[in-house]
Amino acid sequence: MAKHIACSLISLALAATTVNAHAFFHTGYVNGVSQGHLFGVRAPQSNNPIQDVSSSAIACNSPLNQPVSTDVIEVAPGDKFGTQWNHNIAGASPGDGDDPIAASHKGPMMAYMAKVDDAATSDGSGLKWFKVAEEGLDTSTGKWGVDTMIANKGLWSFTIPNLAAGDYLLRGEALALHSAGSKGEAQFYMSCAAVRVTGSGTCAPTDTVSFPGAYSATDPGILISIYGSSGQPDNGGKAYTAPGPAVAKCDGSSAPAKPSSASSASVSVSATVTTANNVASSSSKGVDASTSAATYTTTTFALPTTMATMTSSKPAAGKPTTTSGSADVPSATGTSPATPSSSGYPMTGPGGKKFMCYEVTDF
């Protein structure tokens, strides 16, 4: 979870709320046909993300929803396999604005597979994974893989390569980068499905990785601000390289090496915010009058058009908080009130523009 200071033009009437905007991969599809809810898919108990790339849970997630399926989904090379994602493990939730996942959770979609002796019983540990599909950022449209999944009502699909027959685990992954400008704040969502490949395929990819091990917290596709100078989550129009290996070729070799991506240090930034630390985490918005020994840090971050957001704790009572930047929030200054306030704390920008700032929790 990341706490943020969020400032918006008061005229926008932005409400500060605490929202769980996460997702489960819970159902597999083969050629557009559902294989059954949780049939062969080991979904986690919670839709909370994994944020520690060194955790064993980064492989197939944990703890798992019980009972864990021992069913196996049959597929053949050339089949279209679909991963169905929803905010709730039960499936689609009509009227839920964050179903299948919050639209703010921009990032790539990926799929890996690993050969196993028995897909019904393999727990995903100690395997050699190869990437079979990914969808990152289309720089011509500014659309991410997650946008495709949302547009398809939670279904993201790819083609099963010409793999040798046998049992595999299939790892479906969504990576949310909306808070990834700070180390450890990228959000990984994944489930593993048990699949049995039939047919006479011969592909046996050798460019494999391990989970944990495939990702580093400082990989340029993980530690990244995706907000350009306009404040839009388009990576500033630059190409984005998803973490992990290249998608494996069907002849067992790997696709051409990925282009190097700009490091987080080269991402354009447009604002700074000075805030207080050492604030109790139980409070959800307003300010905390009980904080008496706050220290201050200044963080530079990309400034969206209508909201300034950064990972931080809220300011201590009576302490100044300032922002400076461009777009609709060129700069703002203010002093937090002495008591908690459900309406946040005011700040004033050039020309008398009024802003209201809150602490919000991004789950």
Residue pairs with C-beta under 8 A, 6 or more apart in sequence:
1 361
1 362
1 363
2 179
2 182
2 185
2 311
2 361
2 362
3 281
3 311
3 312
3 313
3 314
3 359
3 360
3 361
3 362
4 179
4 309
4 310
4 311
4 312
4 359
4 360
4 361
4 362
5 273
5 275
5 308
5 309
5 310
5 312
5 314
5 315
5 321
5 357
5 358
5 359
6 14
6 16
6 307
6 308
6 309
6 357
6 358
6 359
6 360
7 307
7 308
7 323
7 329
7 332
7 347
7 355
7 356
7 357
7 358
8 14
8 306
8 307
8 355
8 356
9 306
9 328
9 329
9 353
9 354
9 355
10 346
10 354
10 355
10 356
12 306
14 307
14 356
16 284
16 285
16 344
16 358
16 359
16 360
17 360
18 284
18 360
18 361
18 363
19 98
19 102
19 363
20 47
20 48
20 87
20 98
20 363
21 87
21 98
21 101
21 102
21 104
21 105
21 363
22 47
22 48
22 49
22 87
22 101
22 102
22 187
22 189
22 363
23 47
23 85
23 86
23 87
23 100
23 101
23 105
23 154
23 174
23 189
24 43
24 44
24 47
24 85
24 86
24 87
24 88
24 89
24 189
24 191
25 41
25 43
25 83
25 84
25 85
25 172
25 174
25 189
25 190
25 191
25 193
26 37
26 38
26 41
26 43
26 84
26 85
26 86
26 89
26 91
26 191
27 34
27 35
27 36
27 37
27 38
27 39
27 41
27 84
27 91
28 34
28 35
28 39
28 40
28 41
28 73
28 81
28 82
28 83
28 84
28 170
28 193
28 195
29 35
29 80
29 81
29 82
29 83
29 84
29 155
29 157
30 73
30 74
30 75
30 79
30 80
30 81
30 82
31 79
31 80
32 80
32 82
34 84
35 73
36 71
37 90
37 91
38 65
38 69
38 89
39 69
39 71
39 73
40 69
40 71
40 72
40 73
40 119
40 193
40 194
40 195
41 69
41 191
41 192
41 193
41 194
42 60
42 61
42 64
42 65
42 68
42 69
42 124
42 191
42 192
42 193
42 194
43 61
43 64
43 65
43 89
43 191
44 61
44 62
44 63
44 64
44 65
44 191
45 63
45 64
45 65
45 66
47 87
47 88
47 89
47 189
48 363
49 176
49 187
49 188
49 189
50 57
50 58
50 61
50 187
50 188
50 189
50 190
51 184
51 185
51 186
51 187
51 188
52 58
52 184
53 188
53 212
53 215
53 216
53 217
53 222
54 212
54 217
55 212
56 62
56 125
56 212
58 188
58 190
58 211
58 212
58 215
59 124
59 125
59 127
59 171
59 192
59 211
59 212
60 123
60 124
60 169
60 171
60 190
60 191
60 192
60 211
61 190
61 191
61 192
65 89
69 194
70 120
70 121
70 194
71 120
71 194
72 119
72 120
72 167
72 194
72 195
72 196
73 193
73 194
73 195
73 196
74 195
74 196
74 198
75 81
75 160
75 195
75 196
75 197
75 198
76 160
76 197
76 198
76 199
77 160
77 161
77 162
77 163
77 197
77 199
77 201
77 203
78 159
78 160
78 162
79 159
79 160
80 157
80 158
80 159
80 160
81 111
81 157
81 158
81 159
81 160
81 170
81 195
82 155
82 156
82 157
83 111
83 155
83 156
83 157
83 172
83 191
83 193
84 91
84 154
84 155
85 100
85 101
85 149
85 154
85 155
85 156
85 172
85 174
85 189
86 92
86 93
86 99
86 100
86 154
87 93
87 96
87 98
87 99
87 100
87 101
88 96
88 99
92 99
92 100
92 153
92 154
93 99
99 154
100 149
100 150
100 153
100 154
101 146
101 149
101 150
101 154
101 174
101 176
101 189
103 147
103 150
104 178
104 233
105 146
105 174
105 176
105 178
105 187
106 144
106 146
106 147
106 176
106 177
106 178
106 226
106 233
107 144
107 145
107 146
107 174
107 175
107 176
107 177
107 178
107 180
107 186
107 187
107 226
108 134
108 135
108 136
108 137
108 144
108 145
108 146
108 174
108 175
108 221
108 240
108 242
109 133
109 134
109 135
109 145
109 146
109 148
109 149
109 156
109 172
109 173
109 174
109 175
110 131
110 133
110 134
110 135
110 145
110 172
110 173
110 174
110 175
110 242
110 244
111 131
111 132
111 133
111 134
111 158
111 170
111 171
111 172
111 173
112 129
112 130
112 131
112 132
112 170
112 171
112 173
112 244
113 129
113 130
113 132
113 163
113 168
113 169
113 170
113 171
113 195
114 124
114 127
114 128
114 129
114 130
114 168
114 169
114 171
114 208
115 127
115 128
115 166
115 167
115 168
115 204
116 122
116 127
116 167
116 168
116 169
117 167
118 167
119 167
119 168
119 169
119 194
119 195
119 196
120 167
120 194
122 167
122 169
122 194
124 169
124 171
124 192
124 211
126 210
127 169
127 210
127 211
128 208
128 209
128 210
129 171
129 208
129 209
129 210
129 211
129 214
130 205
130 206
130 207
130 208
130 209
130 245
130 248
131 244
131 245
131 246
131 247
131 248
132 158
132 160
132 161
132 170
132 247
132 248
133 158
133 159
133 247
134 145
134 242
134 244
134 247
135 144
135 145
135 148
135 156
136 144
136 145
136 240
136 241
136 242
137 143
137 144
137 145
137 234
137 235
137 239
137 240
138 144
139 234
139 235
139 237
139 238
139 239
139 240
142 232
142 233
142 234
144 233
145 156
145 174
146 174
146 176
148 156
149 155
149 156
149 174
156 172
156 174
160 197
161 201
161 203
161 248
161 250
162 201
162 202
162 203
162 250
163 197
163 201
163 203
163 204
163 250
164 197
164 201
164 202
164 203
164 204
165 197
165 198
165 199
165 200
165 201
166 196
166 197
167 194
167 195
167 196
167 197
168 195
168 196
168 197
169 192
169 193
169 194
169 195
170 192
170 193
170 194
170 195
171 190
171 191
171 192
171 211
172 190
172 191
172 192
172 193
173 188
173 189
173 190
174 188
174 189
174 190
175 186
175 187
175 188
175 189
175 222
175 242
175 243
176 186
176 187
176 188
176 189
177 186
177 187
177 222
177 224
177 226
177 233
178 187
178 226
178 233
178 362
179 185
179 186
179 187
179 311
179 362
180 186
180 187
180 222
180 223
180 224
180 225
180 226
181 223
181 224
181 225
181 226
181 227
181 264
181 267
181 301
181 302
181 311
182 223
182 311
183 217
183 218
183 223
184 217
185 311
186 217
186 222
186 223
201 250
203 248
203 250
203 251
203 252
204 252
205 248
205 249
205 252
205 253
205 254
206 252
206 253
206 254
207 245
207 246
207 248
207 253
207 254
208 245
209 244
209 245
214 243
214 244
214 245
215 222
215 243
215 244
216 222
217 223
219 243
220 241
220 260
220 261
220 262
220 263
220 264
221 240
221 241
221 242
221 243
221 261
222 243
223 264
224 235
224 240
224 261
224 264
224 267
225 264
225 267
225 269
225 301
225 302
226 233
226 234
226 235
226 240
226 302
227 233
227 236
227 301
227 302
227 303
227 304
228 234
228 235
228 236
228 237
228 268
228 302
229 236
229 268
229 270
229 302
229 326
230 305
230 327
231 270
231 302
231 303
231 304
231 305
231 306
231 327
231 328
232 304
232 305
236 267
236 268
238 261
238 262
239 259
239 261
240 261
241 258
241 259
241 260
241 261
245 254
246 254
246 255
246 256
246 257
246 258
247 254
247 255
248 254
248 255
249 255
267 302
268 302
269 300
269 301
269 302
269 303
270 302
270 303
270 325
270 326
270 327
271 300
271 301
271 302
271 303
271 308
271 323
271 324
271 325
271 326
271 329
272 298
272 299
272 300
272 301
272 323
272 324
272 325
273 298
273 299
273 301
273 308
273 310
273 312
273 321
273 322
273 323
274 296
274 297
274 298
274 320
274 321
274 322
275 296
275 297
275 299
275 310
275 312
275 313
275 314
275 315
275 321
276 291
276 294
276 295
276 296
276 313
276 314
276 315
276 316
276 319
276 321
277 294
277 295
277 296
277 297
277 312
277 313
278 291
278 293
278 294
278 295
278 313
278 316
279 288
279 291
279 294
279 313
279 314
279 315
279 316
280 288
280 290
280 291
281 313
283 314
283 340
283 359
284 359
284 360
284 361
285 314
285 342
285 344
285 358
285 359
285 360
286 314
286 340
286 341
286 342
286 343
286 344
286 345
286 358
286 359
287 314
287 315
287 316
287 317
287 336
287 337
287 339
287 340
287 341
287 345
287 359
288 314
288 316
288 317
288 340
289 317
289 338
289 339
289 340
291 316
291 317
292 316
294 315
294 316
294 319
296 319
297 312
299 310
299 311
299 312
301 308
301 309
301 310
303 325
303 326
303 327
303 329
304 327
305 327
305 328
306 327
306 328
306 329
307 329
308 323
308 325
308 329
308 332
312 359
313 359
314 336
314 359
315 321
315 336
315 345
316 336
317 336
317 337
317 338
317 339
318 335
318 336
318 337
318 338
319 335
319 336
320 333
320 334
320 335
320 336
321 333
321 334
321 335
321 336
321 345
321 347
321 357
322 331
322 332
322 333
322 334
323 329
323 331
323 332
323 333
323 347
324 330
324 331
324 332
325 331
329 349
329 355
330 349
330 350
331 349
331 350
332 347
332 348
332 349
332 353
332 355
332 357
333 347
333 348
333 349
334 345
334 346
334 347
334 348
334 355
334 357
335 345
336 345
337 345
343 356
344 356
344 357
344 358
345 356
345 357
345 358
346 354
346 355
346 356
346 357
347 354
347 355
347 356
347 357
348 354
348 355
349 355
